[in-house]
Amino acid sequence: MPLTNAPRLLSERLILRGPEPRDMEPVIAFLQDETRASGFGHIPERGAAWRWFALNVGHWHIQGYGYFTIETKTGEIAGISGIWNPETWPEPEVGWVVFDGFEGRGIAYEAACRVRRWAYEELGFATLTSNIVPGNDRSIALAERMGATYERSYHNTNMGENMLFRHPAQEAAL
């Protein structure tokens, strides 16, 4: 049962869809994993992690976009990727996370590129950023692989020090 009016996006190997109740446990497990969620926002308390899941559903309703669930075409829930811009964010960002066991397969890259294309083509964004915690070398490498360049550092009230990477304009990104 969809919880939002998110579109269903397809890529070569993935289905990107809005959050559903069955996604709650994998998302909560990810958020509670201190090592895996350190660059995204580790949430040790289950109730607070549940509230983040609900926040994403609300973000879709308020902003018209949010994090998609990344599902493989074989039906596995592999992570989340989407456009995020809650209160205090400097501007909309494309973000990505893959769950345990899905690293190193290019899933985050494929999902983030598809999300960015959707944001440019369907939402009409002229630019996007990715906000990355210093030391998150895998996310920095992925942002750079997508053509994003480091622009500046800033203090994120939720995450502390962040590096803001600017994605290329639509014409250069597609």
Rosetta constraint file for C-alpha pairs under 8 A:
AtomPair CA 1 CA 20 HARMONIC 5.77 0.50
AtomPair CA 1 CA 21 HARMONIC 7.01 0.50
AtomPair CA 2 CA 18 HARMONIC 6.38 0.50
AtomPair CA 2 CA 19 HARMONIC 6.31 0.50
AtomPair CA 2 CA 20 HARMONIC 4.95 0.50
AtomPair CA 2 CA 21 HARMONIC 7.74 0.50
AtomPair CA 3 CA 18 HARMONIC 6.95 0.50
AtomPair CA 3 CA 19 HARMONIC 5.95 0.50
AtomPair CA 3 CA 20 HARMONIC 5.56 0.50
AtomPair CA 3 CA 21 HARMONIC 7.49 0.50
AtomPair CA 3 CA 57 HARMONIC 6.61 0.50
AtomPair CA 4 CA 18 HARMONIC 6.02 0.50
AtomPair CA 4 CA 19 HARMONIC 6.93 0.50
AtomPair CA 4 CA 57 HARMONIC 6.44 0.50
AtomPair CA 4 CA 60 HARMONIC 6.42 0.50
AtomPair CA 4 CA 61 HARMONIC 6.81 0.50
AtomPair CA 5 CA 18 HARMONIC 7.14 0.50
AtomPair CA 5 CA 60 HARMONIC 7.68 0.50
AtomPair CA 5 CA 61 HARMONIC 7.88 0.50
AtomPair CA 6 CA 17 HARMONIC 6.46 0.50
AtomPair CA 6 CA 18 HARMONIC 4.88 0.50
AtomPair CA 6 CA 60 HARMONIC 7.27 0.50
AtomPair CA 6 CA 64 HARMONIC 7.80 0.50
AtomPair CA 6 CA 65 HARMONIC 7.05 0.50
AtomPair CA 6 CA 68 HARMONIC 7.73 0.50
AtomPair CA 7 CA 17 HARMONIC 6.31 0.50
AtomPair CA 7 CA 18 HARMONIC 6.92 0.50
AtomPair CA 8 CA 15 HARMONIC 6.89 0.50
AtomPair CA 8 CA 16 HARMONIC 5.70 0.50
AtomPair CA 8 CA 17 HARMONIC 4.69 0.50
AtomPair CA 8 CA 18 HARMONIC 7.22 0.50
AtomPair CA 9 CA 15 HARMONIC 5.85 0.50
AtomPair CA 9 CA 16 HARMONIC 4.91 0.50
AtomPair CA 9 CA 17 HARMONIC 6.46 0.50
AtomPair CA 9 CA 114 HARMONIC 7.61 0.50
AtomPair CA 10 CA 14 HARMONIC 5.87 0.50
AtomPair CA 10 CA 15 HARMONIC 4.80 0.50
AtomPair CA 10 CA 16 HARMONIC 6.22 0.50
AtomPair CA 10 CA 114 HARMONIC 7.83 0.50
AtomPair CA 11 CA 15 HARMONIC 6.56 0.50
AtomPair CA 11 CA 110 HARMONIC 7.25 0.50
AtomPair CA 11 CA 111 HARMONIC 7.51 0.50
AtomPair CA 11 CA 114 HARMONIC 6.69 0.50
AtomPair CA 13 CA 72 HARMONIC 6.16 0.50
AtomPair CA 13 CA 73 HARMONIC 5.89 0.50
AtomPair CA 14 CA 70 HARMONIC 6.69 0.50
AtomPair CA 14 CA 71 HARMONIC 5.76 0.50
AtomPair CA 14 CA 72 HARMONIC 4.63 0.50
AtomPair CA 14 CA 73 HARMONIC 5.43 0.50
AtomPair CA 14 CA 107 HARMONIC 7.87 0.50
AtomPair CA 14 CA 110 HARMONIC 7.92 0.50
AtomPair CA 14 CA 111 HARMONIC 7.23 0.50
AtomPair CA 15 CA 70 HARMONIC 6.08 0.50
AtomPair CA 15 CA 71 HARMONIC 5.11 0.50
AtomPair CA 15 CA 72 HARMONIC 6.06 0.50
AtomPair CA 15 CA 73 HARMONIC 6.27 0.50
AtomPair CA 16 CA 68 HARMONIC 5.55 0.50
AtomPair CA 16 CA 69 HARMONIC 5.61 0.50
AtomPair CA 16 CA 70 HARMONIC 4.91 0.50
AtomPair CA 16 CA 71 HARMONIC 6.22 0.50
AtomPair CA 16 CA 111 HARMONIC 7.36 0.50
AtomPair CA 17 CA 68 HARMONIC 5.14 0.50
AtomPair CA 17 CA 69 HARMONIC 5.37 0.50
AtomPair CA 17 CA 70 HARMONIC 6.91 0.50
AtomPair CA 17 CA 71 HARMONIC 7.72 0.50
AtomPair CA 18 CA 67 HARMONIC 7.39 0.50
AtomPair CA 18 CA 68 HARMONIC 4.96 0.50
AtomPair CA 18 CA 69 HARMONIC 5.97 0.50
AtomPair CA 19 CA 23 HARMONIC 6.33 0.50
AtomPair CA 19 CA 57 HARMONIC 6.89 0.50
AtomPair CA 19 CA 67 HARMONIC 7.78 0.50
AtomPair CA 19 CA 68 HARMONIC 6.30 0.50
AtomPair CA 19 CA 69 HARMONIC 5.78 0.50
AtomPair CA 20 CA 24 HARMONIC 7.36 0.50
AtomPair CA 23 CA 27 HARMONIC 6.25 0.50
AtomPair CA 23 CA 69 HARMONIC 7.42 0.50
AtomPair CA 23 CA 77 HARMONIC 7.44 0.50
AtomPair CA 24 CA 28 HARMONIC 6.03 0.50
AtomPair CA 24 CA 50 HARMONIC 7.36 0.50
AtomPair CA 24 CA 53 HARMONIC 6.60 0.50
AtomPair CA 25 CA 29 HARMONIC 5.97 0.50
AtomPair CA 26 CA 30 HARMONIC 6.18 0.50
AtomPair CA 26 CA 77 HARMONIC 7.65 0.50
AtomPair CA 26 CA 99 HARMONIC 7.83 0.50
AtomPair CA 27 CA 31 HARMONIC 6.19 0.50
AtomPair CA 27 CA 53 HARMONIC 7.10 0.50
AtomPair CA 27 CA 79 HARMONIC 7.76 0.50
AtomPair CA 28 CA 32 HARMONIC 6.10 0.50
AtomPair CA 28 CA 46 HARMONIC 6.94 0.50
AtomPair CA 28 CA 49 HARMONIC 5.40 0.50
AtomPair CA 28 CA 50 HARMONIC 6.25 0.50
AtomPair CA 28 CA 53 HARMONIC 7.42 0.50
AtomPair CA 29 CA 33 HARMONIC 6.32 0.50
AtomPair CA 30 CA 36 HARMONIC 6.67 0.50
AtomPair CA 30 CA 37 HARMONIC 6.27 0.50
AtomPair CA 30 CA 99 HARMONIC 6.54 0.50
AtomPair CA 30 CA 100 HARMONIC 7.87 0.50
AtomPair CA 31 CA 36 HARMONIC 7.76 0.50
AtomPair CA 31 CA 37 HARMONIC 5.46 0.50
AtomPair CA 31 CA 41 HARMONIC 7.01 0.50
AtomPair CA 31 CA 42 HARMONIC 5.27 0.50
AtomPair CA 31 CA 43 HARMONIC 5.32 0.50
AtomPair CA 31 CA 44 HARMONIC 7.20 0.50
AtomPair CA 31 CA 49 HARMONIC 6.15 0.50
AtomPair CA 32 CA 37 HARMONIC 7.19 0.50
AtomPair CA 32 CA 42 HARMONIC 5.99 0.50
AtomPair CA 32 CA 43 HARMONIC 5.16 0.50
AtomPair CA 32 CA 44 HARMONIC 4.65 0.50
AtomPair CA 32 CA 45 HARMONIC 6.96 0.50
AtomPair CA 32 CA 46 HARMONIC 7.00 0.50
AtomPair CA 32 CA 49 HARMONIC 6.97 0.50
AtomPair CA 33 CA 37 HARMONIC 5.80 0.50
AtomPair CA 33 CA 42 HARMONIC 6.73 0.50
AtomPair CA 33 CA 43 HARMONIC 7.86 0.50
AtomPair CA 33 CA 44 HARMONIC 7.32 0.50
AtomPair CA 34 CA 38 HARMONIC 5.73 0.50
AtomPair CA 34 CA 42 HARMONIC 5.48 0.50
AtomPair CA 34 CA 43 HARMONIC 7.66 0.50
AtomPair CA 34 CA 44 HARMONIC 7.20 0.50
AtomPair CA 36 CA 42 HARMONIC 7.96 0.50
AtomPair CA 36 CA 100 HARMONIC 7.78 0.50
AtomPair CA 37 CA 41 HARMONIC 5.56 0.50
AtomPair CA 37 CA 42 HARMONIC 4.70 0.50
AtomPair CA 37 CA 43 HARMONIC 7.89 0.50
AtomPair CA 38 CA 42 HARMONIC 5.21 0.50
AtomPair CA 39 CA 132 HARMONIC 7.15 0.50
AtomPair CA 39 CA 133 HARMONIC 5.69 0.50
AtomPair CA 39 CA 136 HARMONIC 6.22 0.50
AtomPair CA 40 CA 97 HARMONIC 7.84 0.50
AtomPair CA 40 CA 133 HARMONIC 7.95 0.50
AtomPair CA 41 CA 159 HARMONIC 6.64 0.50
AtomPair CA 43 CA 48 HARMONIC 6.53 0.50
AtomPair CA 43 CA 49 HARMONIC 5.63 0.50
AtomPair CA 44 CA 48 HARMONIC 7.74 0.50
AtomPair CA 44 CA 49 HARMONIC 7.36 0.50
AtomPair CA 45 CA 49 HARMONIC 6.34 0.50
AtomPair CA 46 CA 50 HARMONIC 6.10 0.50
AtomPair CA 47 CA 51 HARMONIC 6.24 0.50
AtomPair CA 48 CA 52 HARMONIC 6.36 0.50
AtomPair CA 49 CA 53 HARMONIC 6.52 0.50
AtomPair CA 50 CA 54 HARMONIC 6.42 0.50
AtomPair CA 51 CA 55 HARMONIC 5.93 0.50
AtomPair CA 52 CA 56 HARMONIC 6.29 0.50
AtomPair CA 53 CA 57 HARMONIC 6.65 0.50
AtomPair CA 54 CA 58 HARMONIC 6.23 0.50
AtomPair CA 55 CA 59 HARMONIC 5.92 0.50
AtomPair CA 56 CA 60 HARMONIC 6.43 0.50
AtomPair CA 56 CA 66 HARMONIC 6.16 0.50
AtomPair CA 56 CA 67 HARMONIC 6.53 0.50
AtomPair CA 57 CA 61 HARMONIC 6.73 0.50
AtomPair CA 57 CA 66 HARMONIC 7.59 0.50
AtomPair CA 58 CA 62 HARMONIC 6.12 0.50
AtomPair CA 59 CA 63 HARMONIC 5.63 0.50
AtomPair CA 59 CA 64 HARMONIC 7.25 0.50
AtomPair CA 59 CA 65 HARMONIC 6.73 0.50
AtomPair CA 59 CA 66 HARMONIC 5.75 0.50
AtomPair CA 59 CA 84 HARMONIC 7.98 0.50
AtomPair CA 59 CA 86 HARMONIC 7.26 0.50
AtomPair CA 60 CA 64 HARMONIC 4.78 0.50
AtomPair CA 60 CA 65 HARMONIC 4.55 0.50
AtomPair CA 60 CA 66 HARMONIC 4.99 0.50
AtomPair CA 60 CA 67 HARMONIC 7.93 0.50
AtomPair CA 61 CA 65 HARMONIC 7.50 0.50
AtomPair CA 63 CA 85 HARMONIC 7.94 0.50
AtomPair CA 65 CA 82 HARMONIC 7.48 0.50
AtomPair CA 65 CA 83 HARMONIC 6.16 0.50
AtomPair CA 65 CA 84 HARMONIC 7.41 0.50
AtomPair CA 66 CA 82 HARMONIC 5.38 0.50
AtomPair CA 66 CA 83 HARMONIC 5.02 0.50
AtomPair CA 66 CA 84 HARMONIC 5.41 0.50
AtomPair CA 66 CA 85 HARMONIC 7.98 0.50
AtomPair CA 67 CA 80 HARMONIC 5.92 0.50
AtomPair CA 67 CA 81 HARMONIC 5.13 0.50
AtomPair CA 67 CA 82 HARMONIC 3.95 0.50
AtomPair CA 67 CA 83 HARMONIC 6.08 0.50
AtomPair CA 67 CA 84 HARMONIC 6.87 0.50
AtomPair CA 67 CA 95 HARMONIC 7.90 0.50
AtomPair CA 68 CA 80 HARMONIC 5.49 0.50
AtomPair CA 68 CA 81 HARMONIC 5.35 0.50
AtomPair CA 68 CA 82 HARMONIC 5.41 0.50
AtomPair CA 69 CA 77 HARMONIC 7.10 0.50
AtomPair CA 69 CA 78 HARMONIC 7.73 0.50
AtomPair CA 69 CA 79 HARMONIC 6.09 0.50
AtomPair CA 69 CA 80 HARMONIC 4.59 0.50
AtomPair CA 69 CA 81 HARMONIC 6.68 0.50
AtomPair CA 70 CA 77 HARMONIC 5.99 0.50
AtomPair CA 70 CA 78 HARMONIC 5.41 0.50
AtomPair CA 70 CA 79 HARMONIC 5.02 0.50
AtomPair CA 70 CA 80 HARMONIC 5.13 0.50
AtomPair CA 70 CA 81 HARMONIC 6.72 0.50
AtomPair CA 70 CA 111 HARMONIC 7.07 0.50
AtomPair CA 71 CA 75 HARMONIC 5.88 0.50
AtomPair CA 71 CA 76 HARMONIC 5.41 0.50
AtomPair CA 71 CA 77 HARMONIC 4.54 0.50
AtomPair CA 71 CA 78 HARMONIC 5.57 0.50
AtomPair CA 71 CA 79 HARMONIC 7.33 0.50
AtomPair CA 72 CA 76 HARMONIC 5.19 0.50
AtomPair CA 72 CA 77 HARMONIC 6.58 0.50
AtomPair CA 72 CA 78 HARMONIC 6.69 0.50
AtomPair CA 78 CA 98 HARMONIC 5.65 0.50
AtomPair CA 78 CA 99 HARMONIC 5.46 0.50
AtomPair CA 78 CA 102 HARMONIC 6.07 0.50
AtomPair CA 78 CA 107 HARMONIC 7.92 0.50
AtomPair CA 79 CA 96 HARMONIC 7.59 0.50
AtomPair CA 79 CA 97 HARMONIC 5.38 0.50
AtomPair CA 79 CA 98 HARMONIC 4.08 0.50
AtomPair CA 79 CA 99 HARMONIC 4.98 0.50
AtomPair CA 79 CA 108 HARMONIC 7.97 0.50
AtomPair CA 80 CA 96 HARMONIC 5.77 0.50
AtomPair CA 80 CA 97 HARMONIC 5.34 0.50
AtomPair CA 80 CA 98 HARMONIC 6.50 0.50
AtomPair CA 81 CA 94 HARMONIC 7.31 0.50
AtomPair CA 81 CA 95 HARMONIC 5.42 0.50
AtomPair CA 81 CA 96 HARMONIC 4.13 0.50
AtomPair CA 81 CA 97 HARMONIC 6.26 0.50
AtomPair CA 81 CA 108 HARMONIC 7.46 0.50
AtomPair CA 81 CA 111 HARMONIC 6.33 0.50
AtomPair CA 81 CA 112 HARMONIC 6.02 0.50
AtomPair CA 81 CA 115 HARMONIC 7.13 0.50
AtomPair CA 82 CA 94 HARMONIC 5.59 0.50
AtomPair CA 82 CA 95 HARMONIC 5.56 0.50
AtomPair CA 82 CA 96 HARMONIC 6.70 0.50
AtomPair CA 82 CA 112 HARMONIC 7.03 0.50
AtomPair CA 82 CA 115 HARMONIC 5.85 0.50
AtomPair CA 82 CA 116 HARMONIC 7.98 0.50
AtomPair CA 83 CA 92 HARMONIC 6.34 0.50
AtomPair CA 83 CA 93 HARMONIC 5.44 0.50
AtomPair CA 83 CA 94 HARMONIC 4.62 0.50
AtomPair CA 83 CA 95 HARMONIC 6.33 0.50
AtomPair CA 83 CA 115 HARMONIC 7.37 0.50
AtomPair CA 83 CA 116 HARMONIC 7.93 0.50
AtomPair CA 83 CA 119 HARMONIC 7.60 0.50
AtomPair CA 84 CA 92 HARMONIC 5.62 0.50
AtomPair CA 84 CA 93 HARMONIC 5.34 0.50
AtomPair CA 84 CA 94 HARMONIC 6.43 0.50
AtomPair CA 84 CA 95 HARMONIC 6.99 0.50
AtomPair CA 85 CA 89 HARMONIC 5.62 0.50
AtomPair CA 85 CA 90 HARMONIC 7.82 0.50
AtomPair CA 85 CA 91 HARMONIC 6.11 0.50
AtomPair CA 85 CA 92 HARMONIC 4.62 0.50
AtomPair CA 85 CA 93 HARMONIC 6.46 0.50
AtomPair CA 88 CA 156 HARMONIC 7.52 0.50
AtomPair CA 88 CA 157 HARMONIC 7.02 0.50
AtomPair CA 89 CA 156 HARMONIC 7.23 0.50
AtomPair CA 91 CA 128 HARMONIC 7.59 0.50
AtomPair CA 91 CA 129 HARMONIC 7.28 0.50
AtomPair CA 92 CA 128 HARMONIC 5.91 0.50
AtomPair CA 92 CA 129 HARMONIC 6.44 0.50
AtomPair CA 93 CA 128 HARMONIC 5.35 0.50
AtomPair CA 93 CA 129 HARMONIC 4.45 0.50
AtomPair CA 93 CA 130 HARMONIC 4.88 0.50
AtomPair CA 93 CA 131 HARMONIC 6.81 0.50
AtomPair CA 94 CA 112 HARMONIC 6.79 0.50
AtomPair CA 94 CA 115 HARMONIC 7.36 0.50
AtomPair CA 94 CA 116 HARMONIC 6.61 0.50
AtomPair CA 94 CA 128 HARMONIC 6.54 0.50
AtomPair CA 94 CA 129 HARMONIC 6.21 0.50
AtomPair CA 94 CA 130 HARMONIC 5.44 0.50
AtomPair CA 95 CA 112 HARMONIC 6.86 0.50
AtomPair CA 95 CA 130 HARMONIC 6.21 0.50
AtomPair CA 95 CA 131 HARMONIC 7.83 0.50
AtomPair CA 96 CA 108 HARMONIC 5.94 0.50
AtomPair CA 96 CA 111 HARMONIC 7.63 0.50
AtomPair CA 96 CA 112 HARMONIC 6.25 0.50
AtomPair CA 97 CA 108 HARMONIC 6.47 0.50
AtomPair CA 98 CA 102 HARMONIC 5.93 0.50
AtomPair CA 98 CA 103 HARMONIC 6.35 0.50
AtomPair CA 98 CA 107 HARMONIC 7.28 0.50
AtomPair CA 98 CA 108 HARMONIC 6.17 0.50
AtomPair CA 99 CA 103 HARMONIC 7.34 0.50
AtomPair CA 102 CA 107 HARMONIC 7.29 0.50
AtomPair CA 103 CA 107 HARMONIC 7.43 0.50
AtomPair CA 106 CA 110 HARMONIC 6.11 0.50
AtomPair CA 107 CA 111 HARMONIC 6.00 0.50
AtomPair CA 108 CA 112 HARMONIC 5.90 0.50
AtomPair CA 109 CA 113 HARMONIC 6.02 0.50
AtomPair CA 109 CA 142 HARMONIC 6.50 0.50
AtomPair CA 109 CA 146 HARMONIC 7.60 0.50
AtomPair CA 110 CA 114 HARMONIC 6.26 0.50
AtomPair CA 111 CA 115 HARMONIC 6.13 0.50
AtomPair CA 112 CA 116 HARMONIC 6.04 0.50
AtomPair CA 113 CA 117 HARMONIC 6.18 0.50
AtomPair CA 113 CA 146 HARMONIC 7.14 0.50
AtomPair CA 114 CA 118 HARMONIC 6.27 0.50
AtomPair CA 115 CA 119 HARMONIC 6.20 0.50
AtomPair CA 116 CA 120 HARMONIC 6.24 0.50
AtomPair CA 116 CA 128 HARMONIC 7.87 0.50
AtomPair CA 117 CA 121 HARMONIC 5.92 0.50
AtomPair CA 117 CA 170 HARMONIC 7.60 0.50
AtomPair CA 117 CA 174 HARMONIC 6.96 0.50
AtomPair CA 118 CA 122 HARMONIC 5.30 0.50
AtomPair CA 118 CA 123 HARMONIC 6.84 0.50
AtomPair CA 119 CA 123 HARMONIC 4.79 0.50
AtomPair CA 119 CA 124 HARMONIC 6.32 0.50
AtomPair CA 119 CA 125 HARMONIC 5.80 0.50
AtomPair CA 120 CA 124 HARMONIC 4.96 0.50
AtomPair CA 120 CA 125 HARMONIC 4.78 0.50
AtomPair CA 120 CA 126 HARMONIC 6.45 0.50
AtomPair CA 120 CA 127 HARMONIC 7.77 0.50
AtomPair CA 120 CA 170 HARMONIC 6.02 0.50
AtomPair CA 121 CA 125 HARMONIC 7.68 0.50
AtomPair CA 126 CA 169 HARMONIC 6.11 0.50
AtomPair CA 126 CA 170 HARMONIC 6.71 0.50
AtomPair CA 127 CA 166 HARMONIC 7.53 0.50
AtomPair CA 127 CA 167 HARMONIC 6.47 0.50
AtomPair CA 127 CA 168 HARMONIC 6.90 0.50
AtomPair CA 127 CA 169 HARMONIC 5.55 0.50
AtomPair CA 127 CA 170 HARMONIC 7.41 0.50
AtomPair CA 128 CA 166 HARMONIC 6.24 0.50
AtomPair CA 128 CA 167 HARMONIC 5.45 0.50
AtomPair CA 128 CA 168 HARMONIC 7.82 0.50
AtomPair CA 129 CA 148 HARMONIC 7.75 0.50
AtomPair CA 129 CA 164 HARMONIC 6.40 0.50
AtomPair CA 129 CA 165 HARMONIC 5.36 0.50
AtomPair CA 129 CA 166 HARMONIC 4.55 0.50
AtomPair CA 129 CA 167 HARMONIC 5.58 0.50
AtomPair CA 130 CA 143 HARMONIC 7.13 0.50
AtomPair CA 130 CA 164 HARMONIC 5.84 0.50
AtomPair CA 130 CA 165 HARMONIC 5.13 0.50
AtomPair CA 130 CA 166 HARMONIC 6.68 0.50
AtomPair CA 130 CA 167 HARMONIC 7.53 0.50
AtomPair CA 131 CA 162 HARMONIC 5.88 0.50
AtomPair CA 131 CA 163 HARMONIC 5.55 0.50
AtomPair CA 131 CA 164 HARMONIC 4.62 0.50
AtomPair CA 131 CA 165 HARMONIC 6.30 0.50
AtomPair CA 132 CA 136 HARMONIC 6.79 0.50
AtomPair CA 132 CA 139 HARMONIC 6.90 0.50
AtomPair CA 132 CA 140 HARMONIC 6.92 0.50
AtomPair CA 132 CA 162 HARMONIC 5.36 0.50
AtomPair CA 132 CA 163 HARMONIC 5.08 0.50
AtomPair CA 132 CA 164 HARMONIC 6.46 0.50
AtomPair CA 132 CA 165 HARMONIC 7.65 0.50
AtomPair CA 133 CA 159 HARMONIC 7.59 0.50
AtomPair CA 133 CA 160 HARMONIC 7.96 0.50
AtomPair CA 133 CA 161 HARMONIC 6.44 0.50
AtomPair CA 133 CA 162 HARMONIC 4.72 0.50
AtomPair CA 133 CA 163 HARMONIC 6.11 0.50
AtomPair CA 134 CA 161 HARMONIC 7.19 0.50
AtomPair CA 134 CA 162 HARMONIC 6.31 0.50
AtomPair CA 134 CA 163 HARMONIC 6.37 0.50
AtomPair CA 136 CA 140 HARMONIC 6.30 0.50
AtomPair CA 137 CA 141 HARMONIC 6.05 0.50
AtomPair CA 138 CA 142 HARMONIC 6.20 0.50
AtomPair CA 139 CA 143 HARMONIC 6.06 0.50
AtomPair CA 140 CA 144 HARMONIC 6.19 0.50
AtomPair CA 141 CA 145 HARMONIC 6.02 0.50
AtomPair CA 142 CA 146 HARMONIC 6.25 0.50
AtomPair CA 143 CA 147 HARMONIC 6.55 0.50
AtomPair CA 143 CA 148 HARMONIC 5.28 0.50
AtomPair CA 143 CA 149 HARMONIC 7.55 0.50
AtomPair CA 143 CA 165 HARMONIC 7.17 0.50
AtomPair CA 143 CA 167 HARMONIC 7.86 0.50
AtomPair CA 144 CA 148 HARMONIC 4.89 0.50
AtomPair CA 144 CA 149 HARMONIC 6.16 0.50
AtomPair CA 146 CA 167 HARMONIC 7.42 0.50
AtomPair CA 146 CA 173 HARMONIC 7.58 0.50
AtomPair CA 147 CA 167 HARMONIC 6.19 0.50
AtomPair CA 147 CA 168 HARMONIC 6.24 0.50
AtomPair CA 147 CA 173 HARMONIC 7.10 0.50
AtomPair CA 148 CA 165 HARMONIC 5.61 0.50
AtomPair CA 148 CA 166 HARMONIC 5.01 0.50
AtomPair CA 148 CA 167 HARMONIC 4.04 0.50
AtomPair CA 148 CA 168 HARMONIC 6.04 0.50
AtomPair CA 149 CA 165 HARMONIC 5.07 0.50
AtomPair CA 149 CA 166 HARMONIC 5.30 0.50
AtomPair CA 149 CA 167 HARMONIC 6.63 0.50
AtomPair CA 150 CA 163 HARMONIC 7.04 0.50
AtomPair CA 150 CA 164 HARMONIC 6.07 0.50
AtomPair CA 150 CA 165 HARMONIC 4.30 0.50
AtomPair CA 150 CA 166 HARMONIC 6.35 0.50
AtomPair CA 151 CA 163 HARMONIC 7.64 0.50
AtomPair CA 151 CA 164 HARMONIC 5.75 0.50
AtomPair CA 151 CA 165 HARMONIC 5.49 0.50
AtomPair CA 151 CA 166 HARMONIC 6.20 0.50
AtomPair CA 152 CA 163 HARMONIC 5.98 0.50
AtomPair CA 152 CA 164 HARMONIC 5.45 0.50
AtomPair CA 152 CA 165 HARMONIC 7.38 0.50
AtomPair CA 153 CA 161 HARMONIC 6.93 0.50
AtomPair CA 153 CA 162 HARMONIC 5.56 0.50
AtomPair CA 153 CA 163 HARMONIC 4.37 0.50
AtomPair CA 153 CA 164 HARMONIC 5.81 0.50
AtomPair CA 154 CA 161 HARMONIC 5.90 0.50
AtomPair CA 154 CA 162 HARMONIC 5.49 0.50
AtomPair CA 154 CA 163 HARMONIC 6.52 0.50
AtomPair CA 154 CA 164 HARMONIC 7.33 0.50
AtomPair CA 155 CA 159 HARMONIC 7.76 0.50
AtomPair CA 155 CA 160 HARMONIC 5.30 0.50
AtomPair CA 155 CA 161 HARMONIC 4.65 0.50
AtomPair CA 155 CA 162 HARMONIC 6.05 0.50
AtomPair CA 156 CA 160 HARMONIC 4.83 0.50
AtomPair CA 156 CA 161 HARMONIC 5.96 0.50
AtomPair CA 156 CA 162 HARMONIC 6.18 0.50
AtomPair CA 167 CA 173 HARMONIC 7.64 0.50
AtomPair CA 168 CA 172 HARMONIC 5.77 0.50
AtomPair CA 168 CA 173 HARMONIC 5.48 0.50
AtomPair CA 169 CA 173 HARMONIC 6.02 0.50
AtomPair CA 170 CA 174 HARMONIC 6.11 0.50
